[in-house]
Amino acid sequence: MPSSASVRSPAVGAVEVPARYYARAAEVLVRQGVDVARVLRAARVSAERIGHPDATMRLDQVEALVAEAFAQTGRADYSLDVGRALKLSSHSLLGYGMLSSPTADYALRLAARFFKLIMPTFRMRYRAGGGQAEILFQPTVSMSALCLQFHLEVVAAATYWELRELLEKRVPPYELSFSIAEPVHAARYAELAGARVHFGREAAPGVRMRFDTDFSTDTLALSDPTSLRMAEARCNTLVRKAVAGGRVSDWVQMMLRQSGEGMPTLVELAHTLNLSPRTLDRYLAREGAGFRRLQREARHRRALVLLEAGELGITEIAYELGYSDAANFTRAFRREAGVAPSAWRRSPRRPAVTAASEPTRP
């Protein structure tokens, strides 16, 4: 069973996720002889809806589906079966683009860039170079411990099997590190050939994969530049439409707020939207919110969270936030809060701050 820890962030019911992945999960339940109708009733979703290619589900429905599936099967390792059932084709246009990529490195960069289209409740980070590569998945919304364990194990298994598909059954050895405690079915991870598995190693909720290769020389058999351009263009359109539903500044604030190991730059955010940095900054200016100000506010809010947690010293927090030294951090903090960080930390009347708190609206 998973631990009782959960993740903070926006309200559970506010997020919509693609239903197609949970349709695959339902297919796995059918093969295991489970009463799927009962599981879907618990999630308050019909078989017709979950089977529609463009259908979405609220996270509270996902929570109910996972809990009922676990109750019906009595097996926490159900998540590994779901992960194996997912294919690159499960990801629609993005999967098509990955298959059409010139190398596995390009395919993984593409997946990280558009992971919002696969699973808006998680983010994927991919770093590679110098003969090494790292993939990190972290949740971006609040979910129960059971739901978190389910998704982390699904993502870990699916990534392995999809890499196997990309590399034509050649997945190099790698380190697989989870934040969750070791489950009762840990022995099943032997199915992920070459994985050296570690549980309870990640400090923040998530799962990390480290490879001693950067995938840059792993060419793909189905590489097709024309098909890749078409898939990327369509994915860009879908991401821009997702952002267009609200203010661009709201999306930028969310990306800055939810970043864990270093905030994304204006260039990186613009690239996600297929915009030039100047165009994105112009959009923000129209909404009365320049990128530098949003970045400054997000950094200050993270400083408040770290100060309130009390686990790091002032110098450690300065380095954590990207400052060159504690003096620069202190000056920046004083400009925002009116007092030095050490004085703010000692104040008995400071307001409570959480990582999930919304920043001030422009």
C-alpha positions as CSV (number, residue, x, y, z in Angstrom):
1,M,0.0,0.0,0.0
2,P,1.2,3.6,-0.7
3,S,2.2,5.9,2.1
4,S,-0.2,8.6,3.4
5,A,1.8,11.4,1.8
6,S,0.0,13.4,-0.9
7,V,0.8,16.3,-3.2
8,R,-0.3,19.9,-2.8
9,S,-1.6,22.1,-5.6
10,P,-4.8,23.2,-7.2
11,A,-8.3,21.8,-6.4
12,V,-8.8,18.2,-7.4
13,G,-12.0,18.6,-9.4
14,A,-10.6,21.5,-11.5
15,V,-8.4,19.5,-13.8
16,E,-9.5,17.7,-17.0
17,V,-7.4,14.8,-18.3
18,P,-7.6,12.7,-21.5
19,A,-10.0,9.8,-20.9
20,R,-8.3,7.5,-23.5
21,Y,-5.6,6.3,-21.0
22,Y,-8.3,5.2,-18.5
23,A,-10.1,3.5,-21.3
24,R,-7.0,1.4,-21.7
25,A,-7.0,0.8,-17.9
26,A,-10.6,-0.4,-18.2
27,E,-9.6,-2.8,-21.0
28,V,-6.9,-4.3,-18.6
29,L,-9.6,-4.8,-16.0
30,V,-11.8,-6.6,-18.5
31,R,-9.0,-9.0,-19.2
32,Q,-8.6,-9.6,-15.4
33,G,-12.3,-10.4,-15.1
34,V,-13.3,-7.3,-13.2
35,D,-16.8,-5.8,-13.3
36,V,-15.8,-2.7,-15.3
37,A,-19.4,-1.3,-15.2
38,R,-19.1,-1.1,-11.5
39,V,-15.8,0.7,-11.7
40,L,-17.1,3.2,-14.2
41,R,-20.2,3.9,-12.1
42,A,-18.0,4.7,-9.1
43,A,-16.2,7.2,-11.3
44,R,-19.5,8.6,-12.6
45,V,-18.5,8.1,-16.3
46,S,-20.2,6.0,-19.0
47,A,-18.5,3.4,-21.1
48,E,-19.5,5.4,-24.2
49,R,-17.9,8.6,-22.9
50,I,-14.6,7.0,-21.7
51,G,-14.3,5.4,-25.1
52,H,-14.6,8.6,-27.1
53,P,-11.2,9.7,-28.5
54,D,-11.6,13.3,-27.4
55,A,-13.3,12.7,-24.0
56,T,-11.8,14.0,-20.8
57,M,-12.3,13.2,-17.1
58,R,-12.1,15.3,-14.0
59,L,-9.4,14.3,-11.6
60,D,-12.0,13.5,-8.9
61,Q,-13.4,10.9,-11.4
62,V,-10.0,9.5,-12.0
63,E,-9.5,9.2,-8.2
64,A,-12.7,7.3,-7.9
65,L,-11.9,5.0,-10.8
66,V,-8.4,4.2,-9.4
67,A,-9.8,3.5,-5.9
68,E,-12.6,1.3,-7.2
69,A,-10.2,-0.6,-9.6
70,F,-7.9,-1.3,-6.6
71,A,-10.8,-2.4,-4.5
72,Q,-12.1,-4.8,-7.2
73,T,-8.8,-6.3,-8.1
74,G,-7.1,-6.2,-4.6
75,R,-3.9,-5.8,-6.5
76,A,-1.7,-2.7,-6.4
77,D,0.4,-4.1,-9.2
78,Y,-2.5,-3.5,-11.6
79,S,-0.7,-0.2,-12.4
80,L,2.2,-2.1,-14.1
81,D,-0.3,-4.0,-16.3
82,V,-1.8,-0.6,-17.4
83,G,1.6,0.8,-18.1
84,R,2.5,-2.2,-20.3
85,A,-0.8,-1.8,-22.2
86,L,0.0,1.7,-23.3
87,K,1.7,2.2,-26.7
88,L,3.1,5.2,-28.5
89,S,0.0,5.1,-30.6
90,S,-2.0,5.7,-27.4
91,H,-0.7,9.3,-27.4
92,S,-2.4,10.2,-30.7
93,L,-0.6,12.9,-32.7
94,L,2.3,13.1,-30.2
95,G,3.0,9.4,-30.4
96,Y,2.9,9.7,-34.2
97,G,5.5,12.5,-33.9
98,M,7.7,10.5,-31.6
99,L,7.7,7.6,-34.1
100,S,8.5,10.0,-36.9
101,S,11.5,11.5,-35.1
102,P,15.0,11.1,-36.4
103,T,16.5,9.9,-33.0
104,A,15.2,8.6,-29.7
105,D,16.7,11.8,-28.2
106,Y,14.5,13.9,-30.4
107,A,11.4,11.8,-29.6
108,L,12.0,12.2,-25.8
109,R,12.5,15.9,-26.2
110,L,9.2,16.1,-28.2
111,A,7.4,14.1,-25.5
112,A,8.7,16.5,-22.7
113,R,7.7,19.5,-24.7
114,F,4.2,18.4,-25.3
115,F,3.6,16.2,-22.2
116,K,0.7,18.5,-21.2
117,L,-1.2,16.9,-24.1
118,I,-0.7,13.4,-22.6
119,M,-1.2,14.1,-18.9
120,P,-1.9,17.6,-17.7
121,T,-1.6,16.5,-14.1
122,F,2.1,15.6,-14.4
123,R,5.1,17.2,-16.0
124,M,7.9,15.5,-17.8
125,R,11.5,16.8,-17.8
126,Y,14.1,15.4,-20.1
127,R,17.8,16.3,-20.0
128,A,20.5,14.7,-22.1
129,G,24.1,15.3,-23.1
130,G,27.6,14.1,-22.5
131,G,26.6,10.5,-22.9
132,Q,23.9,10.6,-20.2
133,A,20.1,11.2,-20.1
134,E,17.6,11.7,-17.3
135,I,13.8,11.6,-17.4
136,L,11.8,13.0,-14.5
137,F,8.0,12.9,-14.0
138,Q,6.4,14.9,-11.2
139,P,2.7,15.6,-10.3
140,T,1.5,19.2,-10.7
141,V,-1.8,18.8,-8.8
142,S,-3.0,17.4,-5.5
143,M,-4.0,13.7,-5.5
144,S,-4.4,10.9,-3.0
145,A,-1.5,8.7,-2.1
146,L,-3.1,5.7,-3.9
147,C,-3.7,7.7,-7.0
148,L,-0.2,9.1,-6.9
149,Q,1.3,5.6,-6.6
150,F,-0.9,4.3,-9.4
151,H,0.2,7.0,-11.8
152,L,3.9,6.9,-10.9
153,E,4.0,3.2,-11.6
154,V,2.0,3.5,-14.8
155,V,4.3,6.2,-16.1
156,A,7.5,4.2,-15.1
157,A,6.2,1.1,-16.8
158,A,4.8,2.9,-19.9
159,T,8.0,4.8,-20.5
160,Y,10.0,1.5,-20.4
161,W,7.8,-0.3,-22.8
162,E,7.5,2.8,-25.1
163,L,11.3,3.1,-25.2
164,R,11.5,-0.5,-26.0
165,E,9.1,0.2,-28.9
166,L,11.2,3.1,-30.1
167,L,14.5,1.3,-29.8
168,E,13.3,-2.0,-31.3
169,K,13.5,-3.9,-28.0
170,R,16.9,-2.4,-26.9
171,V,16.5,-0.5,-23.7
172,P,19.9,0.2,-22.0
173,P,20.4,-0.4,-18.3
174,Y,19.2,2.5,-16.1
175,E,18.5,3.7,-12.6
176,L,14.8,3.9,-11.7
177,S,14.1,5.9,-8.6
178,F,10.7,6.5,-6.9
179,S,9.5,8.8,-4.1
180,I,7.0,6.1,-3.0
181,A,7.8,3.4,-0.4
182,E,8.6,-0.1,-1.7
183,P,5.3,-1.8,-2.6
184,V,4.5,-5.5,-1.9
185,H,4.8,-6.2,-5.6
186,A,8.4,-4.9,-6.0
187,A,9.5,-8.2,-7.5
188,R,7.5,-7.5,-10.6
189,Y,9.9,-4.7,-11.5
190,A,12.2,-7.5,-12.8
191,E,9.9,-7.3,-15.9
192,L,11.6,-3.9,-16.7
193,A,14.8,-5.5,-18.0
194,G,17.9,-3.5,-17.1
195,A,16.2,-1.3,-14.4
196,R,18.0,-0.9,-11.1
197,V,15.0,0.1,-9.0
198,H,15.1,2.2,-5.8
199,F,12.1,3.1,-3.7
200,G,11.8,6.0,-1.3
201,R,14.8,7.7,-2.9
202,E,13.2,10.9,-4.4
203,A,12.6,13.6,-1.9
204,A,9.8,15.2,-3.9
205,P,6.9,13.1,-5.3
206,G,7.9,11.7,-8.6
207,V,9.9,9.1,-10.5
208,R,13.3,9.5,-12.1
209,M,15.1,7.5,-14.8
210,R,18.8,7.9,-15.4
211,F,20.6,6.3,-18.4
212,D,24.3,6.2,-19.3
213,T,23.5,7.2,-22.8
214,D,22.0,10.3,-24.3
215,F,20.0,8.6,-27.1
216,S,21.4,11.0,-29.7
217,T,22.8,8.2,-31.9
218,D,19.8,5.9,-31.6
219,T,18.2,6.5,-35.0
220,L,14.6,5.5,-35.5
221,A,13.4,3.1,-38.2
222,L,10.2,5.1,-39.0
223,S,11.8,8.5,-39.1
224,D,9.9,10.8,-41.5
225,P,10.7,14.6,-41.5
226,T,7.4,15.5,-43.3
227,S,5.2,13.5,-40.9
228,L,7.2,14.9,-38.0
229,R,6.6,18.5,-39.1
230,M,2.9,17.9,-39.4
231,A,2.6,16.3,-36.0
232,E,4.6,19.1,-34.3
233,A,2.5,21.8,-36.0
234,R,-0.7,20.1,-34.8
235,C,0.7,19.6,-31.2
236,N,1.6,23.3,-31.1
237,T,-1.9,24.2,-32.1
238,L,-3.4,22.0,-29.4
239,V,-1.2,23.5,-26.7
240,R,-1.9,27.0,-27.8
241,K,-5.7,26.3,-27.7
242,A,-5.3,24.9,-24.2
243,V,-3.6,28.1,-23.1
244,A,-6.1,30.3,-25.0
245,G,-8.9,29.2,-22.7
246,G,-7.5,31.6,-20.1
247,R,-5.0,34.4,-19.8
248,V,-1.5,33.8,-21.0
249,S,-0.2,35.3,-17.7
250,D,-2.2,32.7,-15.7
251,W,-0.4,29.9,-17.6
252,V,3.0,31.5,-17.2
253,Q,2.3,32.0,-13.4
254,M,1.3,28.3,-13.2
255,M,4.5,27.2,-15.0
256,L,6.7,29.3,-12.8
257,R,4.9,28.3,-9.6
258,Q,5.0,24.6,-10.3
259,S,8.6,24.4,-11.5
260,G,10.7,22.5,-9.1
261,E,14.4,22.5,-10.0
262,G,14.9,25.9,-11.5
263,M,12.3,28.1,-13.1
264,P,11.7,28.0,-16.8
265,T,13.0,30.9,-18.8
266,L,11.0,33.1,-21.1
267,V,12.7,31.4,-24.1
268,E,11.7,28.0,-22.8
269,L,8.1,29.0,-22.2
270,A,7.8,30.7,-25.6
271,H,9.2,27.5,-27.2
272,T,6.4,25.5,-25.6
273,L,3.8,27.8,-27.2
274,N,5.7,27.9,-30.5
275,L,6.1,31.7,-30.1
276,S,9.1,33.9,-30.1
277,P,10.2,35.2,-26.7
278,R,9.4,38.8,-27.8
279,T,5.8,37.8,-28.9
280,L,5.1,36.0,-25.6
281,D,6.4,39.0,-23.6
282,R,4.2,41.2,-25.7
283,Y,1.1,39.1,-24.9
284,L,2.0,39.4,-21.2
285,A,2.4,43.1,-21.5
286,R,-1.1,43.4,-22.9
287,E,-2.4,41.7,-19.8
288,G,-0.4,44.1,-17.6
289,A,2.1,41.4,-16.5
290,G,5.7,41.4,-17.7
291,F,7.7,38.2,-17.5
292,R,10.4,39.6,-15.2
293,R,7.7,40.7,-12.7
294,L,6.0,37.3,-12.8
295,Q,9.3,35.5,-12.3
296,R,10.3,37.8,-9.4
297,E,6.9,37.2,-7.7
298,A,7.2,33.4,-8.2
299,R,10.8,33.4,-6.8
300,H,9.7,35.5,-3.8
301,R,6.8,33.2,-3.1
302,R,9.1,30.1,-3.2
303,A,11.4,32.0,-0.8
304,L,8.5,32.4,1.6
305,V,7.7,28.7,1.4
306,L,11.3,27.7,2.0
307,L,11.7,30.2,4.9
308,E,8.5,29.0,6.6
309,A,9.6,25.3,6.2
310,G,12.6,26.1,8.3
311,E,14.7,23.2,6.9
312,L,17.3,25.4,5.0
313,G,19.5,28.2,6.1
314,I,19.4,31.6,4.4
315,T,22.5,30.9,2.3
316,E,21.1,27.5,1.2
317,I,17.8,29.1,0.2
318,A,19.7,31.8,-1.8
319,Y,21.5,29.0,-3.8
320,E,18.3,27.1,-4.1
321,L,16.6,30.1,-5.7
322,G,19.5,30.7,-8.1
323,Y,21.1,33.7,-6.3
324,S,24.9,33.9,-6.4
325,D,25.1,34.6,-2.7
326,A,23.0,35.3,0.4
327,A,23.6,39.1,0.2
328,N,21.9,39.3,-3.3
329,F,19.0,37.2,-2.0
330,T,18.6,39.3,1.1
331,R,18.5,42.5,-1.0
332,A,15.9,41.1,-3.3
333,F,13.8,39.7,-0.5
334,R,13.9,43.0,1.4
335,R,12.6,44.8,-1.8
336,E,9.5,42.5,-1.8
337,A,8.8,42.0,1.8
338,G,10.2,45.1,3.5
339,V,12.3,43.1,5.9
340,A,15.3,40.8,5.7
341,P,14.6,37.0,5.3
342,S,15.9,36.3,8.7
343,A,13.6,38.9,10.3
344,W,10.6,37.5,8.3
345,R,11.4,34.0,9.5
346,R,11.5,35.2,13.2
347,S,8.3,37.2,13.0
348,P,5.5,35.5,15.0
349,R,2.8,37.3,12.9
350,R,3.9,36.4,9.4
351,P,1.0,35.1,7.2
352,A,1.0,31.3,6.5
353,V,2.3,30.4,3.1
354,T,2.0,27.2,1.1
355,A,3.5,26.1,-2.2
356,A,0.0,25.9,-3.6
357,S,-0.9,29.5,-2.8
358,E,-1.9,31.5,-5.8
359,P,0.3,34.5,-6.6
360,T,-1.1,38.0,-6.6
361,R,-3.1,38.7,-9.8
362,P,-1.8,41.5,-12.0
